[in-house]
């Protein structure tokens, strides 16, 4: 077997299983991280609480639980191909709030004197959501069953 044949087999394997693995991974991550919030064991809870304490209708703890269950719903929706559209829609709404600490709490999300280029661990945690958004775009792009576009 030559390099081209091996490369083609590897590429075909990734093409066949990559999107499904990505969708399931998103599901697991959202369920896992989301469920930690209402159970009171999320490392992100202090950041979320500090971000949502100004929101109306509920106190910050209730918002934390709502956000946690929202994330669980996103995760469950990603687990099933038929509910991918719902997952992407819920994720789009959730991501608006996820980036709020970068603006509202720069003293927490950036190193002192290094705004906007020196994120703290919390800032990095938020910024990595760009990858989650990109992954959701890739998975969402499959809902119509389109074939791969060569480019």
N, C-alpha and C positions, 0 to 999 in steps of 0.2 A: 504494500500500500504506500503510495507516495504522499508527499506533503499536502498536495491539493485535495486528495481524497479524504485525508484525515481532517484537514481544515473544514471541508464541506460537511463532514459528519458532525463535527463539533458545532459548527454554525447551525446546522439543521436541528440539532438537539436543543440549542439555546433558543432558536426561533419557535420550536414546538412547545417548550416548557417555560420560557422566560416570562411571558405575560401572566400566565397562570400563577407562577411563583411570586411575581410582583404583587398581584391582586391579593393572594392569600397572605403574603407578608404584611401588606398594608392592613388587612383585616386583623391579623394577630396583634400588631403593634397598637392599633387604635383600641382594641378590646382590652389589652393588657394595661396600657397606660391610662386608659379611661377609667377602668374599674378601680384603680388605686385611689382615685379622688374620693368617691363616696365611701370607700372603706377607711379613709383617713390615713393612708400610708403612701401618698404620692410625694415624692421629693419636690415636685413642681408646685405643690399646694401653696407655699408662702408667696411665690411669685404670682400665681393666679389670684390669690386673695388680695394682694396689694394692687393688682391691676383692676379688679372688678369692684372694689369697695365703693366706687362712685355710682355704680349702676342703680337705676330705680327698681322699685317693686319688691325686691328681696334683699336680705343681707348677704354679705360676701360668702358666707358658708353655704347658703342655699344655691347661689350662683355656681360655686365650686362643684356641688353635686349635680346641678343641671349640666354643666360643661362635661363632667365625667360621664354621665349617662349619654349625652350627645355623642361623645367620642366612642362609646360602646356601640351606639346605633350605627355610626360610620363604619366601624369595624365589622359588625354583623353584615351590613349591606355590601361591603367589599368581598365577603366570603362567597357570595353567590353572584354568578355572572349576570343573572337577570336583574339584579338590583344595583348594578354598577352605577347607573345614572343617578340613583338616589344617593349612593355613597359619595359620588363626586360633587353633587349639589350640596349635601350636608358639609362636606369637607371645605368647599369654597366659602361657605358662611363661617365655619369655625376658624379658618385661617385668618380672616380679618381680625378677629380677636387675639389670635395667637401672636401676631406681630405688634400688638399695642404696647407691650412693655418696652420695646425699643424706643418708642417715642415718649411714653408716659413715665418710664422709670430708667432713664439713661444712666443714672448713678448706680443702678443694679446691673444693667445689661452691658455696660462698657467700663473699661478700666479708667480710672481717674486720669483726665487729661488726654485720653485716647479715643474720644468720640469723633467720628463714627467708625474708625478702622481697628480698634482694639477691643473686641468683645470679651466679656468675662465668660465663665463657664455657662452662666444663664443665657447670655447673649448668643453664644455658640449653639446652645440647645434650641433657641428660637430660629436662628439663621439656617440651621440644617433643615428646617421646614421647606426651604426652597426645593430641596431634593424630593420631599414628600409631594409637593405640588407638581413637580415634573413627573414623578411616578404616576400620580393620579391622572395627569394629562395623557400619558402613554396608555394606561389601562382604559381610561374613558374613550380614547380613540378607537377602541376595538368594539364598541357597542353596536356598530352597524355592520360588523363582519368584513371590513375592508381588507384587501390584500396589501401586503407590504409594498411600499412605493420605493423603487430603486432610485438612488440619487447620487 
